[in-house]
Each structure stands twice: as C-alpha cells, then as structure tokens.
Amino acid sequence: MSIKQLFLCKNLRINSIIILMNKEYKFIVSPENAGIRLDVFASSHVEDLTRNQAKKLIDDGMITVNGVIVKAHYLLHNKDIVKVTVPP
C-alpha cells in the first residue's frame, strides 16, 4: 500500500507528498588537487557548500576519503576517492 493510499484510507486528503533526499557526490582527486585540504576541496567542488558547512559534514562523517572518516585538515592525495553526502 502506498503512502497516498494509506492516507486516503484514513479519510485524509493529500495534495502532494514531498520526499527530501540526500544529495550524494563522488570525486576522484586529480593530481592538480593533491595537497589541498579536504574541507577546501569539498567546498570548491559542491555548489553552495561553504567551508564551514563542509567542516561540519566532515565532523559528522558525511564526507569521507577512501571510505574513511578523516579530519577537515586532511591533505588529499592523487586518486583519493572523496564521497560527499549533503542532507536536505
């Protein structure tokens, strides 16, 4: 049974359902970006993400490098895989 059907069964009217989802990004670090801090890299590669927001996401484990939680000051290496999850 869908969410809409469930609400209709309870005699509630739904005009719309908004589903908020995380935005996920995956980057492979190029030689040009090697040596850059993780928070600087994330804020420069994800639109509308400030360095402070990037640091918070890193501290919360929402930004990882090679599947590992690291500090915001982590210096990236060539071919590191950076995953960024931005909540709605």
Number of C-alpha atoms within 10 A of each C-alpha: 5 7 10 14 12 11 12 12 10 8 9 11 10 11 6 7 8 5 6 8 9 10 10 13 14 13 15 15 19 13 12 9 17 16 14 16 16 26 24 18 21 26 17 14 12 14 8 9 15 15 17 13 15 24 22 15 20 23 15 11 16 17 28 23 22 12 12 12 14 16 17 22 13 14 16 20 18 13 14 18 18 20 19 23 16 17 11 8
